[in-house]
Amino acid sequence: MSCKPTQGRREQLKSLEEEFRVTGLKPEGRLQFFYHCPQSTLPIRDVVGKRKKEPHIEKNAENYCKKCYQNNIVGFLKSREKYLFLFTKCASREPALRRFRGDRFVVGFIRKEKWLWRSGHYAVQGFTKIVPFDAAFPLSGFGDPSARFWHVKRLDERQTALILKHLSGSKNIRSECIQEIKRLTPGYSARGRSCN
């Protein structure tokens, strides 16, 4: 039994592509959760314990290797929303991050520029910015007690502007995060086989 879609299913999925939008976007966004790597002080996916592949910041993408919250990604691609905000719960055991541990933070975003068909699912790709935990936007900043339960959520212009303003003055540490992913991932290949 194959995980790849049948030709009929591929045609059905292909009809979705007519609805995907990468131009005429609004300054709105959507949240996408990922699991943080406890062995790192940087906001990277859990490449050690859970061996996660997303978000795949090496390719400036989400759902590049694996489909994760595919309904959220397809919804994002069909929408006029411009930003996919990446958020996580800080799991680091390092003393320097003790004050952040257990809290949820928007640590960056992918600005929607294109979509990709990835052998059975869709990915979004675009400029990616990642910031350290001390510069990240705490989800508690929305003042909504239910924020601690969010895994995905659409954000209006006001909420999007609030996050972007908070992240704007911070250095993009995407390159440092990629180096950390490579350091912590057993058998990581820099020759394009980062999905293995």
N, C-alpha and C positions, 0 to 999 in steps of 0.2 A: 504494500500500500504506500502510495507516494503522498508527500505533503504538498506537492506542487498542484496548482489548480488545473482542472481539466480545461480543454479548449473552450468549452461552453461557458465555464465559470470565468475564464479569462476574458471572453467577449462581454460577459455581463459586467465584470469589473471595469473593462475598458470604457463602457458607456458612462461610468462615473467621471472619467477624465474630462469630459466635456463640461462638467460642472466645476472643475478645479480653477481657482483664481490665484494669479500671481501678479496681476496688475490692478490698478484702481483700488488699492487696499486702503482700509481705514486705520487710524491709529488706535486699534483695539488689540486685545491679545487673548491668550488662553494658557492655562497652567498645564504642565506635564510633569508628573512626579517621577523621580528615579531614586534608587537606593544608593546611599552614600557608603563609600569604602571606609570602614572603621580604622584601617591601618594608615590612613592618610589625613593630614591636616588640610589638604586641598579639597575642594568640592568636586570630587570625581566619582563616577559610578563604582559600584562594588565589584572590582575586578578580581578580588582575592576570594572572599567567602562565597558569594553568589555567582561569580564569574559572569557578571552582566556585560552586555554589549552596547547598551543604550543609556544615555544619549551618546552618539558616536561623534564626539567633537573632533576627532581626527579628520573626519570628512565633512565637518560643519553640518551635521545631519542628526535627525531623530528617526528611528526605525530603519536605519541603513542596513543593519545586519539581521535584526530580529523584529518581528512585529510585536509591539508592546502598546497596549491601549490603542489598537488600530482604529477603533471607532472615533477616538479623539483626534487622531491624525487625519483621517478622512474628513471629519467634520471641519477641522482647521483648514484643510486644503480647499474645501468647498466654500468656506466663508471668505469674507473680505478682511478678516483679521490679519494683521501684519506680523505680530510677534508671538512666538511660542516660548513662554517663560518656563525655564527649567527650575524645578524646586525639589528640595530634599530635606530630610531630617538629619541634622548633624549627628553622626554616630562615632566621631573620633574619640578615642580614649586618651588623647594627649592632654596633659594638664593645661597647656596654653589655650585649648578650646573648651575647657570645662564650662564656661559661662554660656556657650552655644549648644552644648550637648542636649539632645532630646527635643530641641526646638526646630521648627520648619522655616526654611529660608528660600527665597527666590535668589539663586546664585548666578543667573544669567539668562540669555535668550538666544533664539535663532530667529533672525529676520527672514520671513518667507520670501524666497526668490525663485525657487523652482521645486518641482516634485519629481520623484523618481519611481519607476516600477522596479521592484526588487524581488523577483521570483516568488510571487505569491502575495505580496503586500506592497503598500506605498510608503515612501519616505518623503520627508520634507528636508530641503537643504537651503542654506543661505548664510549670510554673515553671522558669526557666532561670537558672543561676548560672554566671558565667565569672570566672576569676581570672587575674591576670598570671602570667607564667612564674616570677617569683621566689617566688610563693606556691603554685605548682602542685605536684601530687603526681608525683614521678618514678616511672615504671614500674619502674625498678631497685629501688625500695623494696619490691617483692614478693620480692626475692631469687631470682627465677627467671631463669636465663640466656636462656630462650626468649622472654622478654618483648619482646626487641628485634624479634621476628618477628610479634608479635600484630597483627592488624587488627581482630579481634572476639574477645571472650572473655566467658564468663559468670563472675560473681563471687559468692562466697558471702557470708554475713552478716559474717564476720570481715573479709574483704577490703573489703567495702563500708564497714564501720564505720571501717576504717583510712583510707580515702580521705576520707570525710565529716568525720572528726575533723581531718584535715590541712587541708581546705578551709574549715572552719567559721569560723575567725577572720579570714578574708580578705574584703576588700570585694568586692562584686559589681560588676564593671566592664562588664557587658553593654551599658549605654548608651554608654560610651566606644567599645566595640568596634563597635557599630552605626554611630556617627559615622565611625569609621575605614573601615568597609566602604563607606559612602556616598562618602567622600572619594576612595577608591582605585578605585571602580568606574566606568568610563566609562558615561555615560548612565543612571546609577542613578536610579530614580524613587521618590520617597517617597510617591507616591500609590497604593501597593498593587501596583505593577508591578515589584516587586523580583525576580521570577522571570524577567523578560525578559533 
